[in-house]
Amino acid sequence: MLILTKEDIEAVCSMEDAIEAVKEAFIIHSEGSVKVPLRINIRSDKYNGNMLFMPAYCEKKDAASLKIVSVYPVSYTHLRAH
């Protein structure tokens, strides 16, 4: 797994670049050029949590992304990430 620091991101993308990218993304999305299916929720009853998967694809920009969020109200510090 690659973990990026704030400094890593600032080295390749300024705040002005990020604002322009978000602006362009909103325009492209409003044109209907982005495929964004409903969020996928996988429940983990054993650990009282949820894993959320949010994919998107934009043919116009030849780009795909996947946002993953894990929500566990109780911290299970004895578990290891694989």
C-alpha positions in Angstrom: 0.0 0.0 0.0 1.2 3.5 -0.9 0.6 6.1 1.8 1.0 9.7 0.6 1.9 12.5 3.0 0.6 16.1 2.8 4.0 17.1 1.5 4.0 14.3 -1.2 0.7 15.7 -2.6 1.8 19.4 -2.3 4.9 18.5 -4.4 2.7 17.5 -7.4 -0.5 19.5 -7.0 -0.9 23.1 -5.7 -4.2 24.3 -4.1 -4.9 26.3 -7.3 -4.4 23.1 -9.4 -6.8 21.2 -7.1 -9.5 23.9 -7.3 -9.3 23.9 -11.1 -9.5 20.1 -11.2 -12.6 20.1 -8.9 -14.2 22.8 -11.1 -13.6 20.8 -14.3 -14.9 17.6 -12.6 -18.1 19.4 -11.6 -18.6 20.6 -15.2 -17.9 17.2 -16.7 -20.2 15.5 -14.2 -23.0 18.0 -14.9 -22.7 17.2 -18.6 -23.5 13.6 -17.7 -20.1 12.3 -18.9 -19.3 10.4 -15.7 -20.5 7.0 -14.6 -21.0 7.0 -10.9 -22.9 4.0 -9.7 -24.5 3.9 -6.2 -22.1 3.3 -3.4 -21.6 -0.3 -2.5 -21.9 -1.1 1.2 -20.5 -4.4 2.6 -21.6 -4.9 6.2 -19.2 -6.6 8.6 -21.5 -7.9 11.4 -18.7 -9.6 13.2 -16.9 -6.3 13.8 -19.9 -4.0 13.7 -18.7 -2.1 10.7 -19.2 -1.2 7.1 -16.9 -1.1 4.1 -18.0 1.4 1.5 -16.9 1.3 -2.1 -17.5 4.3 -4.5 -16.3 3.8 -8.1 -16.4 6.3 -10.9 -15.3 6.4 -14.5 -14.9 9.2 -17.0 -14.3 8.2 -20.6 -13.7 11.8 -21.7 -10.7 12.0 -19.3 -9.7 8.4 -19.7 -9.8 8.1 -15.9 -11.2 5.8 -13.3 -11.2 6.1 -9.5 -12.3 4.1 -6.5 -12.9 5.6 -3.0 -12.9 3.2 -0.2 -14.1 4.1 3.3 -14.2 1.7 6.3 -16.4 2.6 9.2 -16.0 0.8 12.5 -17.4 2.5 15.5 -15.4 0.3 17.9 -11.6 0.2 17.4 -10.3 -3.3 16.9 -6.6 -2.6 17.4 -5.7 -6.3 17.4 -6.7 -6.7 13.7 -4.1 -6.3 11.0 -4.6 -4.7 7.6 -3.7 -6.9 4.7 
